[in-house]
């Protein structure tokens, strides 16, 4: 049981992250998976059955009963509470095992810091192990290639610590899912989320600025490929335009050139910018750009043309020519 690993939330990000864990962990140990959509667990168990043993759990509680190391990635803080604190079927319902204190939880969702701190402190207060917030960055492609940035809400273990116990298990998970050059130890519980929220405040608002600028330029008659070349070689150059250019057919690997598929769902824009606005307000910084952006994102998240498409579909919402 000590070597077994649990993974909860096999969505767009979790599925490939769990794949990397299963293919890199010991073939002798079991990977316990759980998602409220059982069919996703069945597909996962079938697809990776040759990599080592996989068991499908019926609840987060069952995962905690069978694994000492557990990674989770679900949509919102509400879902994180369900997974960890759900009265009958959450992780805490598994309390009472001899190894409770040894458990390690790596919580990778993008949620608010207060929820992470509350859940983490409750688990530790109950003697149920160590909870580390570890939001990730790089999107679905980096989740597949195991090159995510890992924003760890903990301080860096010393070289001695990193080789044993909970710290060793933490290191292993980070290495299996993330790029070793992109493991960022941000401080205390909640600090990984603070960093993630600030980063996503930027990436989401820049995505909107790109869509507005490109839609304007194309409607003014510019060839979108030329406009992109100008931006890519001028002061407007940015990662989002280079990799998530919103105009179809300009950057071949961008979601827009592939039917706006995969990537970061349009409905998540309001959540992430909302987290940034809340965080800024909590420290008396006025989030004026975020407030303007969320007014657009709230509509994008309800628009049939945008739901379940990559967030760069906001270009289509604005009426950008395709
Ligand atoms: P998703 O909706 O594709 O997947 C979430 C999964 O969690 C689903 O399979 C769902 O069935 C499952 N789930 C929900 N509640 C559950 C519960 N109580 N117990 C077990 N499973 C449950 O979402 P995603 O795109 O994978 O994003 C997950 C998190 O990662 C979000 O917080 C998101 O902001 C963050 N994130 C996403 C990206 C991205 O590019 N998609 C990048 C970085 C971070």
Boltz pocket constraint, residues with backbone or C-beta under 6 A from the ligand:
constraints:
  - pocket:
      binder: B
      contacts: [[A, 8], [A, 9], [A, 10], [A, 11], [A, 12], [A, 13], [A, 14], [A, 34], [A, 35], [A, 36], [A, 37], [A, 40], [A, 73], [A, 74], [A, 75], [A, 76], [A, 79], [A, 82], [A, 83], [A, 108], [A, 109], [A, 110], [A, 111], [A, 136], [A, 137], [A, 138], [A, 139], [A, 140], [A, 263], [A, 264], [A, 265], [A, 268]]
      max_distance: 6.0
